[in-house]
Amino acid sequence: MMKSRGLLLLGALAGIVFAMTPQGRKVIDDVKDKALDAWGRPDVQRRVSDVQSTVRKNVPVVGETLADAVDRVKPSSAGSSGGSGGSGDEGLAGATS
């Protein structure tokens, strides 16, 4: 866990240093411009619209499926919560410190 935090910090610092150089800033601006151009294309917007409508249509189905899954898990986890509760709390404590 600490190794991944260190790598994340190292990557963030490298990104900051890279963005401070003129060449790095130009690369970042070029990537940003290409992303904005792609986002504005009609075929991309049409696909985004399709995905949004599919998500809106399926949200109730997904919600029902999740509720059913939770209902199935509740009874089986109620009897075994004593053993797994301690390890879950320890995991949270380790992640926050």
ABEGO torsion letter per residue (X at the ends): XAAAAAAAAAAAAAAAAAAABAAAAAAAAAAAAAAAAAAABAAAAAAAAAAAAAAAAAAAAAAAAAAAAAAAAAAAAAAAAAAAAAAAAAAAAAAAX
